[in-house]
Amino acid sequence: MLRRSRIAALALVSLVPACSSSNEPLAARPGDLETPAPVFTMGSGSKSTLLGRAKFSDSGETFKVKRITGDWHVEIKSKPAFDLAVQSIAFGPGAQSGWHTHPGPVFIQVVSDSMTFYESDDPTCTGIVRRKGEGYLDVGAHAHIARNETADSQQTIVTYFAPPGADLRIDEPSPGNCPF
């Protein structure tokens, strides 16, 4: 018991000078960091439900599907593979997604009344309104926000093309071009 007390006392004596004799702070103080932490805009009043996510790949290095039916042509090409995810997002009255980007293109279907989309690269902050049955293509390259500017709940179905395993959404700070 006496031996343990001596070891504990020795440890305490050796630590006290190390803490008290230094002028260096033990933790970062405000202003110590060179780069301020980013400020993200959080969404509010919406609920997302992931309906499914799957990896699509071909045996080769490049995934490619091409279909031509009469005058209609579609082609999907990816190297080497991609995830396809589908999500249902419900927006309550006045709800918004918060500013964000995506790692790949996103196809948004408005399945109820209307939704308004704003782009960070639009200096006039002009809303792009899409109504029930209309789609909105978000390439995902720059920040944007979706807002329910109606008094009723709204619903969207969102289809994401993303690198395998990537986050589907990347929160971003407000670009400052809109008053909200």
C-alpha positions in Angstrom: 0.0 0.0 0.0 2.8 2.4 0.9 4.5 1.6 -2.4 1.4 2.5 -4.4 1.1 5.8 -2.5 4.7 6.7 -3.3 4.1 5.9 -7.0 0.9 8.0 -7.1 2.7 10.9 -5.4 5.6 10.7 -7.8 3.3 10.7 -10.8 1.4 13.7 -9.4 4.6 15.6 -8.6 5.9 15.0 -12.2 2.7 16.1 -13.8 2.1 19.3 -11.8 5.2 21.1 -13.1 4.5 20.1 -16.7 1.0 21.7 -16.5 1.8 24.7 -14.4 5.2 25.8 -15.8 4.1 26.0 -19.5 2.7 29.1 -21.1 1.2 27.0 -23.9 -2.5 26.5 -23.8 -3.8 22.9 -23.4 -6.7 23.5 -25.8 -7.3 25.7 -28.8 -8.6 29.1 -28.0 -11.0 31.1 -30.3 -8.9 32.7 -33.0 -6.2 30.1 -32.8 -7.4 28.3 -36.0 -6.2 29.6 -39.3 -9.4 28.5 -41.1 -12.8 29.1 -39.6 -15.1 26.1 -39.4 -17.6 26.1 -42.3 -21.2 27.1 -41.5 -23.7 24.8 -43.0 -27.4 25.4 -43.6 -29.6 22.8 -42.1 -32.8 21.6 -43.7 -36.0 22.0 -41.8 -39.5 20.5 -41.9 -38.7 17.7 -44.3 -38.4 13.9 -43.9 -36.4 11.7 -46.2 -37.1 7.9 -46.7 -34.5 5.9 -48.7 -36.6 3.5 -50.8 -33.6 1.6 -52.2 -30.0 1.8 -53.3 -28.1 -0.6 -55.6 -24.7 -0.8 -57.3 -24.7 -1.1 -61.1 -21.6 -2.4 -62.8 -20.7 -4.2 -65.9 -18.0 -6.9 -66.2 -15.9 -4.4 -68.2 -14.2 -1.2 -67.0 -17.0 1.0 -68.4 -20.7 0.6 -67.7 -22.8 1.5 -70.7 -26.4 1.2 -71.7 -27.8 2.6 -74.9 -31.3 2.4 -76.2 -32.9 3.8 -79.3 -36.6 3.6 -80.0 -37.6 5.5 -83.1 -36.5 9.1 -82.7 -36.0 8.6 -78.9 -32.4 8.0 -77.7 -31.1 7.4 -74.2 -27.6 6.5 -73.0 -26.1 5.9 -69.5 -22.4 5.6 -69.3 -20.2 5.3 -66.2 -16.7 4.4 -65.4 -16.4 1.9 -63.7 -19.7 1.6 -61.9 -22.4 3.7 -60.1 -25.0 3.5 -57.3 -28.6 4.3 -58.1 -30.6 5.4 -55.1 -34.2 6.4 -54.8 -35.6 8.5 -52.0 -39.0 9.9 -51.1 -38.8 13.3 -49.5 -41.8 14.9 -47.8 -41.8 18.7 -47.2 -44.1 20.2 -44.7 -45.5 23.8 -45.3 -42.5 26.2 -45.4 -40.0 23.4 -45.3 -36.6 23.5 -47.0 -33.7 21.2 -47.8 -30.8 23.5 -46.7 -28.1 24.3 -49.2 -26.3 21.2 -50.5 -24.6 19.5 -53.5 -24.5 15.9 -54.8 -21.6 13.8 -56.1 -23.5 13.1 -59.3 -26.7 14.0 -61.2 -30.1 13.9 -59.4 -33.5 13.6 -61.1 -36.3 15.0 -59.0 -39.9 14.3 -59.6 -42.5 16.6 -58.0 -45.4 14.3 -57.1 -47.7 16.9 -55.4 -48.6 20.5 -55.9 -45.3 22.4 -56.4 -41.7 22.8 -55.2 -39.3 25.8 -55.7 -35.6 25.3 -56.4 -32.8 27.9 -56.1 -29.3 27.7 -57.4 -26.2 29.2 -55.8 -24.8 30.5 -59.1 -27.9 32.6 -59.8 -27.1 36.2 -58.5 -30.8 37.1 -58.7 -32.0 34.2 -56.6 -34.9 33.5 -59.0 -36.9 30.4 -58.0 -37.5 27.6 -60.4 -41.0 26.3 -59.8 -41.8 22.7 -60.7 -45.4 21.4 -60.5 -46.9 18.0 -60.0 -45.8 15.7 -62.8 -42.8 17.9 -63.7 -39.1 17.0 -63.1 -36.1 19.0 -62.1 -32.6 17.9 -63.1 -29.9 18.8 -60.6 -26.5 18.1 -62.0 -25.1 18.4 -58.5 -22.0 20.5 -59.3 -23.0 23.6 -57.3 -25.0 24.3 -54.2 -28.8 24.5 -54.4 -31.8 24.4 -52.1 -35.4 23.0 -52.5 -38.2 24.9 -50.7 -41.9 24.3 -50.2 -43.3 27.8 -50.5 -46.9 26.6 -50.2 -49.2 26.2 -47.2 -49.6 22.5 -48.0 -47.3 19.4 -47.6 -45.4 18.5 -50.7 -43.7 15.2 -51.9 -40.8 14.5 -54.2 -39.2 11.3 -55.5 -35.5 11.7 -56.0 -33.2 9.4 -58.1 -29.5 9.8 -57.4 -26.6 8.6 -59.7 -23.5 8.5 -57.5 -20.1 6.8 -57.2 -20.4 3.5 -55.3 -20.8 4.0 -51.6 -20.6 7.9 -51.8 -22.8 10.1 -49.6 -25.8 11.2 -51.6 -25.9 14.7 -50.2 -23.1 17.1 -49.1 -24.2 20.0 -46.9 -23.0 23.4 -48.0 -22.9 26.9 -46.5 -25.4 29.5 -47.8 -23.9 31.1 -50.9 -25.3 34.5 -49.8 -27.2 35.2 -53.1 -30.7 34.6 -51.5 -32.2 36.4 -48.5 -33.0 33.1 -46.7 
